[in-house]
Amino acid sequence: MATTGTEKFSLLSVVFDEMAKNYENGIGGAQKDIVRALLSHSKENYPINSTSIIHDNACGPAVATSEILNQGITPPPQIFATDYAQGMIDITNSYKERRAWDTVTVQQMDGQALSFEDEKFTHSISSLGVFLFPDEKKGLSEMYRTLKPGGWIGVSSWKDVRWPTAAIAAYEKLFPDAKEPMILPVPKNWMDPENCERNLLQAGFREVKSEIIHCINRQENKEIGASAFAGFLRQVSPTVKAWDEETREEYMAYYSKLVEDMFSPSADGSGVELTLYAIVTSGRK
Ligand SMILES: C[S@@+](CC[C@H](N)C(=O)[O-])C[C@H]1O[C@@H](n2cnc3c(N)ncnc32)[C@H](O)[C@@H]1O
C-alpha cells in the first residue's frame, strides 16, 4: 500500500479564482467563527478602534473585514483588504459597494510582496491565508515589515479541516496498491500550536500565543456539505486532477459518501453540521 500523506505545494491564484464563488458557503460559516476568535484575541491585547489601520491579508470574500465592520465601531476603522485572486477581489468589491464600506480599500496583491510602505498598519490579520502562501516566511516578513512597532498580528490555520482524512481513506480503499501518496495541500508546519508560535517568533514577533479552537461548518443537508468539499478537492489535489474522468468520478462518489457520514444533525434542527478545528495565533511587533 502506498504511504499516504500530505504535502505543501504552490496553489496558483487561478485555483482560488475558481473557488471564490463556492468558498463562502463551502465551509459553512466556519471561517467567521475563526475570525471572531482572532478578534477576541485582539480585544484582549490590542483592541481595534476608530483610529486603527487594519490589513485583511488574503481576505478571500472580505471575511475579517466584514466581521470587524459588524462590530459597529463609529466611525469605522480604515481597512485594506487584499488578495491575489481576482475572484475574491471581485466579491470583496461587490460587498464594498453594496454595503457602502467607505473606509475599505480593496486591492489585488500578492501577500509575499506587499506594495504597502513600512509600518503602515496597527493590526495585520491573515485568517486561513498566510499559512497557504508558497513562501509563508516571506508572507510573515511582509506582515512584520508593514506593521507599526507595537502593532498586533493575528493569523489562523487548520488543525483539522476534516476532509483530508476522508480523502486519504478513500484513496487507500480504492487504490490499495498505489505507489504514490495522494497529494493534498495541507501545510504540516501550521498544524499544531507550538509550530504556529514558532513561525511567528522566528518572524520577529513577541508575546506570541496560539490556541486550538473549534468552528462549525453548517449546511442545509449533508449532500450539499459533501458536494462543497468534493469541489475543493477537485480544485486543489493534483492527484485527483491527473485521473481520467471515470476514475475521478468513482473516487469522488466514494469520498463524498465518507464526508456525508461525518456530518450530524444540528442541535437546532436547521440542517447538519460538522465540527472543524483551527488554530488562532497572535502576537505583537
Ligand atoms: C482559505 S482562503 C481564506 C480567505 C479568508 N481570509 C477567510 O478568512 O476565509 C485563502 C485565501 O488566501 C488567498 N491567497 C493564497 N495565496 C495568496 C498569496 N500568495 N497572496 C495573496 N493571497 C493569497 C486566496 O486567494 C484565498 O482567498
The ligand as a Tripos MOL2 file, in Angstrom:
@<TRIPOS>MOLECULE
LIG
   27    29     1     0     0
SMALL
NO_CHARGES

@<TRIPOS>ATOM
      1 C1         -8.7620   29.6980    2.6130 C.3       1 LIG1
      2 S1         -8.9370   31.2650    1.8630 S.3       1 LIG1
      3 C2         -9.1070   32.3410    3.3020 C.3       1 LIG1
      4 C3         -9.9310   33.5710    2.9980 C.3       1 LIG1
      5 C4        -10.2980   34.4410    4.1880 C.3       1 LIG1
      6 N1         -9.1600   35.1400    4.7280 N.3       1 LIG1
      7 C5        -11.0090   33.6870    5.2830 C.2       1 LIG1
      8 O1        -10.8150   34.0150    6.4590 O.co2     1 LIG1
      9 O2        -11.8120   32.8100    4.9950 O.co2     1 LIG1
     10 C6         -7.2750   31.5790    1.3590 C.3       1 LIG1
     11 C7         -7.1350   32.8880    0.6400 C.3       1 LIG1
     12 O3         -5.7420   33.1800    0.5080 O.3       1 LIG1
     13 C8         -5.5470   33.7700   -0.7560 C.3       1 LIG1
     14 N2         -4.1220   33.6250   -1.0880 N.ar      1 LIG1
     15 C9         -3.4360   32.4610   -1.2050 C.ar      1 LIG1
     16 N3         -2.1530   32.7170   -1.5090 N.ar      1 LIG1
     17 C10        -2.0230   34.0740   -1.5600 C.ar      1 LIG1
     18 C11        -0.9410   34.9480   -1.8210 C.ar      1 LIG1
     19 N4          0.2950   34.4970   -2.0920 N.pl3     1 LIG1
     20 N5         -1.1790   36.2790   -1.7720 N.ar      1 LIG1
     21 C12        -2.4200   36.7560   -1.5090 C.ar      1 LIG1
     22 N6         -3.4820   35.9740   -1.2820 N.ar      1 LIG1
     23 C13        -3.2880   34.6460   -1.2960 C.ar      1 LIG1
     24 C14        -6.5010   33.0160   -1.6630 C.3       1 LIG1
     25 O4         -6.7610   33.6820   -2.8680 O.3       1 LIG1
     26 C15        -7.7200   32.8920   -0.7560 C.3       1 LIG1
     27 O5         -8.5930   33.9680   -0.9130 O.3       1 LIG1
@<TRIPOS>BOND
     1     1     2 1
     2     2     3 1
     3     2    10 1
     4     3     4 1
     5     4     5 1
     6     5     6 1
     7     5     7 1
     8     7     8 2
     9     7     9 1
    10    10    11 1
    11    11    12 1
    12    11    26 1
    13    12    13 1
    14    13    14 1
    15    13    24 1
    16    14    15 ar
    17    14    23 ar
    18    15    16 ar
    19    16    17 ar
    20    17    18 ar
    21    17    23 ar
    22    18    19 1
    23    18    20 ar
    24    20    21 ar
    25    21    22 ar
    26    22    23 ar
    27    24    25 1
    28    24    26 1
    29    26    27 1
@<TRIPOS>SUBSTRUCTURE
     1 LIG1         1 GROUP 0 **** ****
